[in-house]
Every structure is written in structure tokens, then in C-alpha cells.
Amino acid sequence: MNLQKFKERLSSLKKKGYVPSTRKGPTGVGHTLETHLGLKENNVALPDLIEAEIKAHRSDSNNMITLFTFNRKVWQLPPLEAVKKYGSLDKNGRKGLYYTMSLKPNSAGLFLHITNQDISVRHISGTIIATWSLEKLAETFIRKMPALVLVSAFVEERGGKEWFHFYRAQLLRGTSPALLADQFKAENILVDLRLHDKGTMARNHGTGFRTYESKLPYLFKKIMDI
């Protein structure tokens, strides 16, 4: 579907007001939008041939999504050593680094440090655990999500069923290292460490870079209502 056809169908859907969800559960909002717009694939072709992913969300939702994972050549301290020194035990007695990092040190003394060039996980002792170039993160973000159409919906519950009013769509494009640095500082982008001790090595499930659905527009340079 091209952008003009998407705009026409969305305009018709907006005029309908509230429509019943076509599926129960968290994916109901996206499935309802796709059903009413006749979308077979969850993207829109833009005029410059770039495909924009479509993301529907509930306006009052505080759900989080993973933007991407990135681990290549970032570890300053060997991962297994980091787990053994700073990890905590899970319910199975396995030591791991399963932390959502913030600017304030956590119980293990780890925190997120941000400069204009990079972000890093550090220990209060001064040890640098891992470092990510903001330029590389921006490149990864744009490669994963060159453009996004974010469709917002008001929600009502009627007789135990959700009804959605799709009232706004925004075309989001582009980012920059400086913009991402600001969003890390505002904690609109969170860093999830996800690795554990597997005996002779650390099993890494991928460091996740995540955000709240409602914060997605803040991560892009260009925002246009459509």
C-alpha cells in the first residue's frame, strides 16, 4: 500500500469513531487497524521507495518495545568476568547480569554513563564494563527502522471488550547520535543487559535497547502528521 492510499483509508477509519477490537489481548490494536485498512503486510511504501513499518498503539499504554540489540565489539571487560564480579543469583541459583540500566547506580554498583560520543555501562569503582558508540547505535537504529508510521488509538471497554478510535498517525523518520544521547539522558531509551554464567563462558541473549511506545516520536528527527 502506498502512502496516499494509506491516508485515504485511515481517514475513513477515523470517521467511523470507535470500532470493536478484532482480537483479544495486547495485539488487538494492531490487528484491528490492519483488518480495517486491508493491510496484508505491515508496512507502507513511501514516495522515495522506503518502506515504513506501521505501529499501532493505545494512547494510554505504557508498554515497552525493543528497538534492536547490539553487542558486537562493545565489551571492555570479558563478559564472563563481568557476570562473576557484578552478577546476581536468579531463582535457579545461576549468576547473571539481568539489569535495566539507568543513570543511577543499581544494587550491583553499575550505572549508565553518557557522553556526546558514546554510552557505557560502568561500575562505581571506575571500571568500564561495555561501551557503545552513539554513531553505531544511530546507524543500527536507522537500518532497523528507517521510517515508522505510528498510529494512535483511544480505547474504551464495552461489555468486557475493547473498542478503538484511531485518531492520529505520525510519520517518523531519521535520528542522530546527538538526539539519541539526549534520549538516553532523559531515560526514554533503556538498556537491558541480558547474560548469565554458563560455566566456561557467558551466555548473552543480546543487550536490548528499549523504549516506551509513547516515547517513540522523541527518537526521530522528522515528525509529520499524516
Secondary structure, 3 states (H helix, E strand, C coil): CEHHHHHHHHHHHHHCCCEECCCCCCCHHHHHHHHHHCCCCCEEECCCCCEEEEEEEECCCCCEEEEEECCCCCECCCHHHHHHHHCEECCCCCEEEEEEECCCCCCCCEEEEECCCEEEEEECCCCEEEEEEHHHHHHHHHHHCCEEEEEEEEEEEECCEEEEEEEEEEEEECCCHHHHHHHHHCCCEEEEEEEEECCCCEEECCCEEEEEHHHHHHHCCEEEEC
